Amino acid sequence: MNTKEGTAAIDERLISFFRDGVRLLGMPKSVGEIFGVLYASPEPLMMLDLVDRLSISKGSASQGLKMLRTLGAVREVNYDNDRKTYFEADVELKKLVGGFIREEIRPHLQSGQKKLKELECELSTINDPELREFYDERIQRLDRWSGKANLVLPLLQKFLGE
């Protein structure tokens, strides 16, 4: 196997790794593929390079890059005398985890807290005392889980920092 074939195989496995990873997180597979291509590239790439390499639309590439920038997973690179925008993967684990927690997990937890408060208000509409007690216990359990998640997230970010 020559060098070009060997690197293509490695690149494909890296892309697959990130594609599978983002699907576990409920994100579009194109986001993982874009990050995988950038992660595997020794040089920053333009959006059109990603479009060509992945056979995706400019819209998908643009949306994927926007999401990855928001998460802190990619950054723009500008070169003197070149008006084009290039992108590269940010490979700092602390930044990746921090961005995901900030942009995905914390908003979900905040939304969940609001939903729990609404559920607590709805308990009064249940006439059966045993059923009301059952639901109250379940809602309180979710509230405790949410509180624990809010305590663990900063520790997780600190632990994964380098």
C-alpha positions in Angstrom: 0.0 0.0 0.0 1.5 3.4 -1.0 1.5 6.4 1.3 -1.5 8.1 -0.4 -3.6 5.0 0.0 -2.5 4.5 3.6 -3.4 8.1 4.5 -6.7 7.9 2.7 -7.6 4.8 4.8 -6.6 6.5 8.0 -8.5 9.7 7.1 -11.6 7.6 6.3 -11.4 5.8 9.7 -11.0 9.2 11.5 -14.0 10.6 9.7 -16.0 7.5 10.6 -15.0 7.8 14.2 -16.3 11.4 14.5 -19.4 10.7 12.3 -20.4 7.9 14.7 -19.6 10.0 17.7 -21.8 12.9 16.8 -24.7 10.6 16.0 -24.5 9.3 19.6 -24.9 12.9 20.6 -27.9 13.5 18.4 -26.1 15.8 15.9 -26.1 15.5 12.1 -23.6 13.1 10.7 -22.3 15.8 8.4 -21.0 17.7 11.5 -18.9 14.7 12.5 -17.7 14.3 8.9 -16.7 17.9 8.6 -14.8 17.8 11.9 -13.2 14.4 10.9 -11.9 15.9 7.7 -10.5 18.9 9.4 -9.0 16.8 12.2 -7.3 14.5 9.7 -6.0 17.4 7.6 -2.4 18.7 8.3 -3.4 21.9 6.5 -6.4 24.2 7.1 -9.1 23.8 4.5 -11.7 26.0 2.8 -15.4 25.3 2.9 -15.3 24.3 -0.7 -12.7 21.7 0.1 -15.1 20.2 2.5 -18.0 20.3 0.0 -15.9 18.5 -2.6 -14.4 15.9 -0.2 -17.7 15.0 1.5 -20.0 15.5 -1.5 -22.3 17.7 0.6 -24.1 20.9 -0.2 -22.6 24.3 0.6 -25.6 24.8 2.9 -24.7 21.7 4.9 -21.1 22.6 5.0 -21.9 26.2 6.2 -24.3 25.0 8.8 -21.9 22.3 10.0 -19.0 24.8 10.3 -21.3 27.2 12.1 -22.2 24.6 14.7 -18.6 23.5 15.1 -17.4 27.1 15.5 -20.2 27.7 18.1 -19.0 24.6 20.0 -15.4 25.7 19.8 -14.4 22.7 17.8 -13.1 24.6 14.7 -11.5 27.9 14.2 -11.0 30.2 11.2 -7.5 30.7 9.8 -6.6 33.7 7.7 -3.4 34.0 5.7 -1.8 37.3 4.6 -2.5 38.2 1.0 -5.3 35.6 0.8 -8.9 36.7 1.2 -10.3 33.2 1.5 -11.3 31.7 4.8 -9.8 28.5 5.9 -10.8 26.2 8.8 -8.9 23.9 11.1 -10.0 21.6 13.9 -9.4 22.8 17.5 -8.0 19.6 19.1 -8.1 20.8 22.7 -10.3 18.4 24.6 -11.2 21.0 27.3 -12.5 23.4 24.7 -14.5 20.7 22.9 -16.1 19.4 26.1 -16.6 22.9 27.4 -18.3 24.0 24.1 -20.6 21.0 24.1 -21.6 21.5 27.7 -22.2 25.2 27.2 -24.1 25.0 23.9 -25.9 21.6 24.2 -26.1 20.3 27.7 -26.7 23.4 29.8 -29.6 24.7 27.7 -31.2 21.3 27.8 -30.9 21.2 31.6 -32.3 24.7 31.9 -35.2 23.8 29.6 -35.7 20.6 31.7 -35.9 22.7 34.9 -38.7 24.8 33.4 -40.6 21.7 32.3 -40.3 20.2 35.8 -41.7 23.3 37.3 -44.6 23.1 34.9 -45.2 19.5 35.8 -45.2 20.3 39.5 -48.0 22.8 38.8 -50.0 20.2 36.9 -49.9 17.7 39.8 -52.8 19.5 41.4 -55.0 18.4 38.5 -54.6 14.7 39.4 -57.5 13.6 41.7 -56.1 10.2 42.7 -53.8 10.8 45.7 -51.7 7.7 45.1 -51.1 8.6 41.5 -50.3 12.2 42.4 -47.8 10.9 45.0 -46.3 8.6 42.4 -45.8 11.4 39.9 -44.6 13.8 42.6 -41.9 11.3 43.5 -40.8 10.9 39.9 -40.7 14.6 39.3 -38.6 15.1 42.5 -36.2 12.4 41.4 -35.7 14.1 38.0 -35.1 17.4 39.8 -32.4 15.7 42.0 -30.8 14.2 38.9 -30.8 17.6 37.2 -29.2 19.2 40.3 -26.5 16.5 40.3 -25.8 17.0 36.6 -25.3 20.7 37.3 -22.8 19.9 40.0 -20.9 17.3 37.9 -20.6 19.3 34.7 -18.0 21.8 36.1 -16.0 18.9 37.6 -16.1 17.1 34.3 -14.8 20.2 32.5 -12.0 20.6 35.0 -11.1 16.9 34.9 -10.9 16.9 31.1 -8.8 20.0 31.0 -5.1 19.6 30.2 
